[in-house]
Amino acid sequence: MKLERLRRLLELVERELGAEDARLELGGRDPEDPKLIWCILAEGWRLVATFKTPPAERAELLQRLQQLASAFADIAATGRSDAPGLREPLTSRLDEELEALAARVEAVHAVVMDESSPVLWGTSEPRRESDSVESAIEAARLWNRLGLVKLDLAEALCSEEAALRELFANRGLRTRSAEALLRSVLRFRDDRWRHDLVSWRQHLLVARAIALVREHTAGEYVSGHLRLSVRGADFGFLARSFASIYQLILVFDRAFSELHAEAAIVHTLPTIERLVMSLPPVDPTPAKGRVVRFPRG
């Protein structure tokens, strides 16, 4: 896994700095070639980006290289990157940063996902084992299905089964359609139980935002250049990409100041990026016969 993360670091250096090549060096004299920008990673390792011609914005490129080096500093230290206990404290710190960010701009929640995998890397919500990008998309679809018959999914998730049956019957649904919808609601509630209407509403707002961002990135989208804003009276979000493949999403249940939210993201993003990039890779156990491959860079 350490080798995979090293490759990921070099790929990110090339992509983020627009370098011709990137490499790690140990020992020897410090480079003097003006076509090279370098910094120390850890324990004597040197991270080097090479360019076809001497770059003009050396200070900015060096700062960005140092940020990437800081994010991956653990992999150069013997035995640290694959420690089994590393993920949990890093994830907790990331979730705390997201919670603080959400509170700063009065957002419902803040989450971090990536362009393609089902992993929810960070969330200010209380975590449930079943929560993922896939479950969020499922929730958004269920929200839309109930909306077609003028039903509120959050209220349905807080209702007893008998009350739900009566509710569906009053909407004139056919028996088979009502039963299928009822099973979907009950299964979703059992897998992701929240305790009250407010918690469900907030969870579903986050799910809708995640689904919309994933839908956007599935279309004509330039990787690593997401800036998406949706503003409504009772639902909105601001999504911004970072570190090429990741996305930070702030979710709101009211109208919000995009300028204020953007400023808060700019202030907090370096910390969030450092924590996300320091997380060990996830190698999930395949479920239901499917193999899920996660992005490495």
N, C-alpha and C positions, 0 to 999 in steps of 0.2 A: 504493500500500500504506500510505503514511503516513496518508492520509485514512481508510482502513478502520480503522486502529488508533486513530485519534482517536475515531471513532464508537464503537468497542468500549470505549474508556475511559469515554466519557460514559454508555453503556449500563450499564457496571459500577457507576459512581458512583450512578446512580439505583437500581439493584437492590440494591447492598450497603448503601447508607445509607438506603434507603427515601425517597429524595428525590422531589419532584414533577417536578423538571427538573434538568438539568446543562448547563453551557456552559463554553467557554474564552473568555477575554478577554485583550486586549493593550492596555495603556495605560489612561489614566484614573485616577481616584482609587480607593483601596482601598474596598471595600464596607463600609457601616456598618449596613445593614439587618439586624436580628436574625433574620430568616427566612433569611439566607444564611450558609453556611459555606464558606470558601475557603482556598486555599493557593497558593503559587507553584509552578508546574510546572518551568519552565526558561526562561532567557533572557527573563524578563519576562512570560511567559505566566501567567495566573491561572486556576486551576481552581475553578469555583464550583458549589456544590450549593444548590438552592433548595427551601424547604419551605413548606407552606401556613401553618403557624404556627411561631413560634420554637421550635426543638427544645430539649428539656430536657437531654439528655445531650450537650452541645456538645463537651466535651473528648474523649469517646470517638469521636464522629463525626468530629471534626477529625483525630484520630490515624488513623482508618481512611482518611480522604480523603488524608492525607499518605502512607500506605502505597501506595495506588493511584497517586498522583502519582509516587512514587519508582519504581514498577515501569514506568511509561511515560515516564520522564524523557527517554529518548533521542529520542523522536519530535518533540520541540520543538526539538531542535538540528538545524540544517540539514545534510542529507545523511547522517545517521548511521543512520537506521532501516533503510534498504534496502541497506546495505553488504553485498556478497556474502560477505565473510569474517566477518560478525558472528555467524552462527548457530553455527559450529563451536566457537569458544572458549566461548560461553555454554552450549552443550550439554555440553561437557566439564566445565565448572564445576558444572553441575547434576548430572551423573552422579557427580562426586566427592562432592558433598554427600550424595547418596543412598547412596553407598558408606559414607561416614562414619556416617550415620544407622543403616544396617543393622548395621554393626560395633558401634555403641554399645549396641544392644539384642539383639545376637547373633541377628539375623535372617538368613535365607538371602540375601534380596535386597530391595531397595526399588525401586518403579517409580512413574512418573507417567503417567496417561492422562487422557482426558476422557470426557464422557458419551456421545459418539456416533461420533467419527471413528476410523479405524484407526491413528492416529498414536500411537506410544509416545514421549512427549515426553522422558522421562528414565528411565534404568535404571542400577542398580549392576552389572548383568551386563556382561561384554564384549559390545560391540555387534556384531550381524551385520546386513548390509543387508536380509535377508529378515525380520528380527524386526519384528513389529507386533502390534496387538491382534487382527487377523484371524488371524494365524498362531498366536497363543496359543489362540484359540478352536478352531482346527483341531487343535492338539495335545491340548487337553482332550477333544475328541470322540474322537480316536484312542485316548487313554488309556482312555476309557470302553469303547470297542469291544473293546480287548484285554482289559480287565478282565472282560468277559462270558465270555471263554473262559479265565479264570484265568491270563492272561499279563501280565508286567510290561513296560510299554512302554520304560522306561529300559534294561532288559536286552536287549530286542529290538533297540533302536537300536545297541547295542554288539556285536551278533552278526553273523557272516558270513551271506551269503545262503543258503548250503547248510544251515547250522545252523537258520536261520529256517524253511526249508521243512520240515525234519524236525520242528521244534517244532510247527508248525501241523498237520502230519500226525498227530502224536501226540495232538492235541486233538480229532481226529475231524472236522475241518472238511471240508466238501465242497470239491472241487478248485477250483471257480469262486470260492467264498468265500475260500479260502486264498490264491488268486492275487491277488484284489482287495485283501486285507488286506496281503499281502506288498508289493504295489506301493505302497500308502499309506505303509507303514513306510519303505521304501527311498527314496521320493521325499522324505518329510519329513526323513530323515537327510541326504540329499545337499544339500538346501536349507539346512539349519541345523546343520551338523556341529559337534558338541562332541567333545572328545578322550577323555573317560573317563566311567565310570558315574556318579561323583559330580556332574560338570557336567551330565549329562543329567537326573539326578534333580532337581537344583536348578532347572534350566530348566523342567521339567515342573510343579514345584510352583508356580512363578510363573505359568505358563500356566493352571493350574487356578484360581488366585486371580483372575486377570484375567477369565477366562470367567465365574466366579461373580459378580463385581462387575458385569460387563456384563449378565448375566442379571437381576440385581437391579434395575438402573437401567432395564431395559426394561419393568418392571412398573409397579405403582402407586408411583411415586417422586416426591418433591418435589425439583425441581432445586436443587442446591447444598446439600442437607441430608443427605448420606450419612454415616452412621457405622455401619459393618458389621464385626462381629467373628465369626470362626469359630475355635474352639479345639479341637484334637484332639491325640492322643498323638504323631502323626507328620506332621501338616499343620494349619496354621492361618494366619490373616492378620488384620490390622487395616486397614481402609480408611476414609479420612476425606476429605471433599470440601473444596475451597478455591477461592477466586476464582470462585465460582458454577458453573463448568463442569468443573473439574479434580478429579482424585482421586489421592491418595497412598496407596499400598498397601505395607504391610510384610508380608513372607511368611516363615513359620517352618516348620521341619521337626521341631518338638517342641512340647510345652506351653510357653506363655510367659505372662509377667506382663502383663496388659492395662494395668494402672496404670502400669507402668514404660514400656511402649511408647507409651502416650498422652502421658506426660510428655515423652518424647524428641521426639515429633511436635510438641507445642506449642512446644518450645524451638527446633526447626529450621524449622518451617513458614514463618515470615516470610522467611527466606533463600530457601527453595525457591520460594515464591510469587513473590518478586521476580525470580528468574532465569527462571521459566517465563513470567511476564508480559512479560519483556524479549525473549523469543525472537521473531524476525521470523515473520510468518505463513508457513505452508507451502502452496505451490501445486503439488501433485504432478502428475506426468505420468500421465494416465489409463492404466490397464492393462487389457488384454483387453477393450477396448471400453467399460469402465465409467468414468463420471465420478464422482469422489469429491469432495464438497464438505466442507470443514473448518469447524468452528465459529469464528466471529469474536468471540464474546462472548455 
